[in-house]
Amino acid sequence: MSKGYLKTLLKYISSVYDLGEKIKHLKDKRTNIKISTATIGFVLIIGFILKIRSFNQLDDWLEHGDFKNIVPKRKRLPRIDAVRDSLKSIDIKGLEIIHESIIKKAKDNKLVKNGTIDGYKVVALDGVEMFESTKKSCPNCLTRESKDKATHYFHRSVVAAYVGQDPHIVIGHEMLKPKEDSPDKDEGESTAAKRLMKKMNAKYGRFSDVIVYDAIVCNAPWINTVKSYKMDAVVRVKDKRLNIVKDAKNNFRGRVADFTWDIDNTKAKKTTVHVWETFVEMSGVKEKIRFIKFLEEVRDINRGKVKFNEIWIITTANDMDLETLRKIIHARWGIENNVFRQLKSEWHMDHCFIHDENGLEATLMFMIISFNLMQLFFFRRLKDFRKRKLLQVEVIERIIKEMMVYDSGGQYIISSA
């Protein structure tokens, strides 16, 4: 691009998402403040956008003036001690407001107007572990013991993201709480997931048509929770001991597939999908549940090999097309491939940037905000990003190079912060 990626990015997140105005309202509890919370917030957002590996790397950039060309000359840049001090007391609610404003603006700009899979808005939920350490801990740490009796401290969050098409943005997350109800057991993932659903419904209204989740929530309370928000649930089934599985297997016994179709046919590969479906009773749910078994037969033409992939699901979407449901359950892995894998391997969510009760959640919020802004930039601002076969890492490397020589003139993001 003739204008350069950096200038385009700064203008995009400023003019479309009003980031400069939003970060002006960030507050922390530091005293004798010499560097504004807004400036620190800007540095963190840009740092995570550029995928910093650690705060040591960010401090190196700050020490060598790598940010000086993208902030007004009158703004004093922080060093990493000031960044850490701010994170320890920053108002999480202020970060949540920024995050919510980005999601709402993206939706206003028709991000999911036409759905993400066959016209349906689909959100996947999943749990992710982060910030593990055997040395550092905080009051909100979850714990487990390894075989050598060493205590491992970590955090876990339930994350919700749109799946099925680009961009895969994170619309919410909820941290699991440490031992509260029981001295021997941390909070379960499904409890945090229900809390997250309640929060997202309060913030965004009916934000999705379908909620897809793994087998950990294959139970009546989860089905009823999703239905209460007038959405449909799609849940992977794995436990063969469940009564619904036994009932479904009895119904399927001796039956040929109800439907069969071919997909992904090439000269080298042919995939045939066989489907059985029935309705079963689930204790605690008023209506019968739709139970579907997909058997994917994948034939490698060149090697003469056949591979079978079996997937069981339950769903409240009684009238939804079977192929759409198959796409949805496959898209559930999209949250792992397009969100968690990127956040861990490229945004370095596995790294413990700061192990402080408030600082850790604030860091995660900054990371999510930065991740979402970049996904929106790639797929909503850069034309035909996927068709042009651009690589995210290459665009970010170009932005870093441009940052060293860019002259902002004090007009973007924090010019009036």
C-alpha positions in Angstrom: 0.0 0.0 0.0 1.3 3.4 -1.0 0.2 5.0 2.3 2.0 2.3 4.4 0.4 -0.2 6.7 1.2 1.7 9.9 -0.5 4.9 8.8 -3.5 3.0 7.6 -3.7 1.0 10.8 -3.5 4.1 13.1 -6.1 5.9 11.1 -8.4 2.9 11.0 -8.4 2.2 14.8 -8.7 6.0 15.5 -11.4 7.0 13.0 -13.5 3.8 13.0 -13.1 2.7 16.6 -12.3 6.0 18.2 -9.5 4.5 20.2 -7.9 7.8 21.1 -11.0 9.1 22.8 -11.7 5.7 24.5 -8.2 5.4 26.1 -8.4 8.9 27.5 -10.8 7.6 30.1 -8.6 4.8 31.4 -7.7 5.3 35.1 -5.4 3.6 37.6 -4.6 4.2 41.3 -1.0 5.4 40.9 -0.1 8.5 42.9 2.1 11.4 41.6 1.4 10.3 38.0 4.0 11.7 35.6 2.9 9.6 32.6 -0.8 9.3 31.8 -2.7 6.0 31.9 -3.8 6.8 28.3 -0.2 6.9 27.1 0.6 3.6 28.9 -2.6 2.1 27.4 -1.6 3.2 23.9 1.9 1.7 24.3 0.4 -1.6 25.5 -2.1 -1.8 22.7 0.5 -1.1 20.0 3.0 -3.4 21.8 0.5 -6.3 21.7 -0.6 -5.5 18.2 3.0 -5.9 17.2 3.1 -9.2 19.2 5.7 -8.4 21.9 7.2 -11.5 23.4 7.7 -10.0 26.8 7.8 -6.8 28.7 11.6 -6.9 28.4 11.2 -6.5 24.7 8.7 -3.7 25.1 11.1 -1.9 27.5 13.9 -2.3 24.9 11.6 -0.6 22.3 10.8 2.2 24.7 14.4 2.7 25.8 15.6 3.0 22.2 12.8 5.4 21.2 11.0 3.1 18.8 7.6 4.6 19.9 8.7 8.2 19.6 7.6 8.6 16.0 4.0 7.5 16.6 3.2 9.7 19.6 3.2 13.5 19.9 6.6 14.9 20.8 5.3 16.4 24.0 4.2 13.0 25.3 6.6 11.4 27.7 6.9 7.7 27.2 6.9 5.2 30.1 9.5 2.7 31.1 8.4 -0.8 32.0 8.2 -0.2 35.8 5.6 2.4 35.2 3.7 0.1 32.8 3.7 -2.7 35.5 2.6 -0.3 38.2 -0.3 1.0 36.1 -1.4 -2.6 35.3 -1.5 -3.5 38.9 -4.2 -0.9 39.7 -5.8 -0.1 36.3 -9.6 0.0 36.3 -10.6 -3.3 34.5 -14.0 -1.8 33.8 -12.4 0.9 31.6 -10.8 -1.8 29.5 -14.1 -3.7 29.3 -15.8 -0.6 28.0 -13.2 -0.3 25.2 -13.6 -3.9 24.3 -17.4 -3.7 24.3 -17.3 -0.5 22.1 -15.1 -2.3 19.5 -17.5 -5.3 19.4 -20.6 -3.1 19.1 -19.0 -0.9 16.4 -18.0 -4.0 14.4 -21.6 -5.3 14.7 -22.9 -1.9 13.6 -20.6 -2.1 10.6 -22.4 -5.4 9.7 -19.7 -7.7 10.8 -22.1 -10.6 11.3 -25.3 -9.2 9.6 -25.4 -12.1 7.1 -24.2 -14.7 9.6 -21.0 -16.6 9.8 -22.1 -20.0 8.7 -25.0 -20.5 6.1 -26.7 -17.3 7.3 -26.5 -18.2 11.1 -24.4 -16.2 13.6 -22.3 -18.8 15.3 -20.3 -18.3 18.5 -17.9 -21.0 19.9 -17.0 -21.2 23.5 -14.0 -23.0 24.9 -11.6 -23.0 27.8 -8.0 -21.9 27.5 -5.2 -22.2 30.1 -2.6 -19.4 30.4 0.1 -17.8 32.4 1.4 -21.0 34.1 4.2 -20.9 36.6 5.7 -23.0 39.3 7.2 -19.9 41.1 4.8 -17.0 40.7 1.3 -16.9 42.0 -1.6 -14.6 42.9 -4.8 -15.0 44.9 -6.8 -15.8 41.7 -4.5 -18.7 40.6 -5.8 -22.1 40.0 -3.6 -25.0 41.1 -2.6 -28.6 40.3 0.1 -30.9 41.4 2.4 -32.7 39.0 3.7 -36.2 39.4 6.7 -34.9 41.3 4.3 -33.1 43.8 5.3 -29.7 42.5 2.5 -27.1 42.6 1.7 -25.5 39.3 -0.1 -22.1 39.3 -2.1 -21.1 36.3 -5.2 -19.2 35.1 -8.0 -20.5 32.9 -10.6 -18.6 31.0 -13.7 -19.4 29.0 -13.5 -17.5 25.7 -16.3 -16.8 23.2 -15.5 -16.0 19.6 -17.3 -15.8 16.3 -16.4 -18.7 14.1 -17.1 -19.8 10.5 -15.7 -16.9 8.6 -13.1 -14.1 9.0 -12.5 -12.3 11.2 -12.7 -14.6 14.2 -12.9 -12.0 16.9 -13.2 -12.6 20.7 -16.4 -11.2 22.0 -16.0 -12.1 25.6 -14.1 -14.1 28.2 -14.6 -15.1 31.8 -11.9 -16.2 34.2 -12.4 -19.3 36.3 -12.3 -18.7 40.0 -10.0 -20.5 42.5 -11.3 -22.7 45.4 -14.4 -21.0 46.7 -17.3 -23.4 47.1 -14.9 -26.3 48.0 -11.4 -26.2 49.6 -10.4 -29.1 47.3 -11.8 -28.0 44.0 -11.4 -25.0 41.7 -14.4 -23.6 39.9 -15.6 -25.7 36.9 -15.5 -24.4 33.3 -19.2 -24.8 32.7 -20.0 -22.5 35.7 -17.8 -19.8 34.2 -19.4 -20.4 30.8 -22.9 -19.7 32.2 -21.6 -16.6 33.9 -20.1 -15.4 30.6 -23.3 -16.1 28.7 -25.2 -13.9 31.1 -22.7 -11.1 30.8 -22.6 -11.2 27.0 -26.4 -11.2 26.8 -26.6 -8.2 29.1 -24.0 -6.3 27.0 -25.0 -7.2 23.4 -28.5 -8.7 23.5 -29.0 -11.7 21.3 -25.4 -11.7 20.0 -25.7 -15.2 18.3 -28.1 -17.6 16.8 -26.1 -20.7 17.7 -23.7 -21.5 20.6 -21.3 -24.4 19.9 -19.3 -26.0 22.7 -17.4 -29.2 23.5 -18.5 -32.2 25.4 -17.8 -30.7 28.8 -21.3 -29.1 28.7 -23.2 -32.1 27.4 -25.8 -31.7 30.1 -29.3 -30.3 30.8 -28.2 -27.1 32.7 -26.2 -25.9 29.7 -28.9 -26.7 27.2 -31.4 -24.9 29.3 -29.1 -21.9 29.8 -28.6 -21.5 26.0 -32.3 -21.9 25.4 -33.1 -19.2 28.0 -31.3 -16.7 25.8 -33.4 -17.8 22.7 -30.4 -19.3 21.0 -29.7 -22.9 19.8 -27.1 -25.1 21.4 -24.8 -27.4 19.4 -22.7 -29.7 21.7 -20.2 -32.4 20.9 -20.9 -35.7 22.6 -18.1 -38.0 23.7 -19.1 -40.0 26.8 -20.6 -43.3 25.6 -21.9 -44.0 29.1 -24.6 -41.2 28.9 -28.2 -42.4 28.7 -28.8 -40.2 25.6 -25.9 -42.0 23.8 -27.3 -45.4 24.8 -30.7 -44.5 23.6 -29.4 -43.1 20.3 -27.3 -46.2 19.7 -30.3 -48.4 20.2 -32.2 -46.3 17.7 -29.4 -46.5 15.1 -28.7 -50.2 15.5 -29.3 -52.1 12.3 -30.2 -48.9 10.4 -28.5 -47.7 7.2 -27.6 -44.0 7.1 -30.6 -41.7 6.9 -28.7 -39.4 4.5 -25.4 -39.7 2.5 -23.6 -37.1 0.4 -20.2 -36.4 -1.1 -18.0 -33.3 -0.3 -14.5 -32.1 -1.0 -14.1 -34.2 -4.1 -10.8 -33.8 -5.9 -8.7 -36.1 -8.0 -6.7 -37.1 -4.9 -9.4 -37.2 -2.2 -13.1 -38.0 -1.9 -15.2 -37.5 1.2 -18.5 -39.1 1.8 -20.7 -38.1 4.8 -23.1 -40.6 6.3 -25.7 -39.3 8.8 -28.0 -40.9 11.3 -30.4 -38.8 13.4 -33.0 -39.4 16.1 -34.6 -37.6 19.0 -33.8 -38.7 22.6 -34.9 -37.6 26.0 -32.5 -35.8 28.3 -33.3 -35.7 32.0 -33.9 -32.0 33.0 -34.9 -30.8 29.5 -38.6 -30.6 28.6 -38.4 -31.3 24.9 -36.6 -34.2 23.3 -33.1 -33.5 22.0 -32.0 -34.0 18.5 -29.1 -36.5 18.4 -27.0 -36.7 15.2 -24.2 -39.1 14.2 -21.9 -38.0 11.4 -19.6 -40.6 9.9 -17.1 -39.0 7.4 -15.5 -41.5 5.1 -12.3 -40.0 3.6 -10.7 -41.9 0.7 -7.1 -41.1 -0.4 -7.3 -42.0 -4.1 -3.6 -42.1 -4.7 -2.7 -44.2 -1.7 -5.8 -46.3 -1.8 -6.4 -45.7 1.9 -9.7 -44.9 3.7 -10.0 -43.0 7.0 -13.2 -42.7 9.1 -14.1 -39.8 11.3 -17.1 -40.1 13.6 -18.7 -37.1 15.3 -21.8 -37.2 17.6 -23.7 -34.0 18.5 -26.8 -33.0 20.3 -28.6 -29.8 19.3 -31.8 -27.8 20.0 -31.8 -26.7 16.4 -34.5 -29.1 15.3 -35.0 -27.7 11.8 -31.5 -26.8 10.9 -30.0 -28.4 7.8 -27.7 -31.4 8.5 -24.8 -30.0 6.4 -25.0 -26.7 8.2 -24.8 -28.5 11.5 -21.8 -30.5 10.3 -20.1 -27.2 9.3 -20.9 -25.7 12.7 -19.4 -28.6 14.7 -16.3 -28.4 12.5 -16.1 -24.7 13.0 -15.9 -25.2 16.7 -12.3 -26.1 16.1 -11.9 -22.7 14.6 -11.7 -21.1 18.0 -8.6 -23.3 18.6 -7.0 -22.8 15.2 -7.8 -19.1 14.6 -8.0 -17.7 18.1 -6.1 -19.8 20.8 -3.3 -20.9 18.6 -2.7 -17.3 17.4 -3.0 -15.9 20.9 -0.6 -18.5 22.3 2.0 -18.9 19.6 2.0 -15.4 18.1 0.5 -13.1 20.7 2.4 -15.0 23.4 -0.5 -15.6 25.8 1.4 -18.5 27.3 4.0 -16.0 28.6 3.5 -14.7 32.2 3.9 -10.9 31.5 2.9 -10.0 35.0 1.6 -12.2 37.8 -0.5 -9.8 39.8 -4.2 -10.3 40.5 -5.3 -7.2 38.7 -2.4 -6.9 36.4 -2.9 -10.3 34.9 -6.5 -9.7 33.9 -5.7 -6.3 32.6 -2.9 -7.7 30.4 -5.3 -10.3 29.0 -7.8 -7.5 28.2 -5.2 -5.5 26.4 -4.2 -8.6 24.5 -7.8 -9.3 23.4 -8.4 -5.7 22.4 -5.2 -5.7 20.3 -6.0 -9.1 18.8 -9.5 -8.0 17.8 -8.3 -4.7 16.3 -5.7 -6.5 14.2 -8.2 -9.1 13.0 -10.6 -6.4 12.0 -7.8 -4.5 10.3 -6.7 -7.5 8.3 -10.1 -8.6 7.2 -12.2 -5.5 7.2 -9.8 -2.7 6.2 -7.3 -4.5 3.9 -9.1 -5.4 0.8 -9.1 -9.1 -0.2 -6.6 -10.0 2.6 -7.2 -13.7 2.3 -7.4 -13.8 -1.5 -4.2 -11.9 -1.9 -2.6 -14.6 0.3 -1.1 -12.0 2.6 0.5 -13.3 5.8 -0.4 -11.5 9.1 3.2 -11.9 10.3 4.6 -10.2 7.2 2.2 -7.3 7.6 3.2 -6.8 11.2 6.9 -7.0 10.4 6.3 -4.2 7.8 4.5 -2.2 10.4 7.4 -2.5 12.8 9.8 -1.3 10.2 7.5 1.6 9.3 7.2 2.6 13.0 10.9 3.4 13.2 10.7 6.1 10.5 7.1 7.2 10.7 6.3 10.8 11.4 2.9 11.1 13.1 2.8 14.9 13.4 0.9 14.3 16.6 -2.4 13.6 14.8 -3.2 10.0 15.6 -4.6 8.1 18.6 -3.3 10.0 21.6 -2.8 13.5 20.2 -5.3 14.9 22.7 -5.1 12.2 25.4 
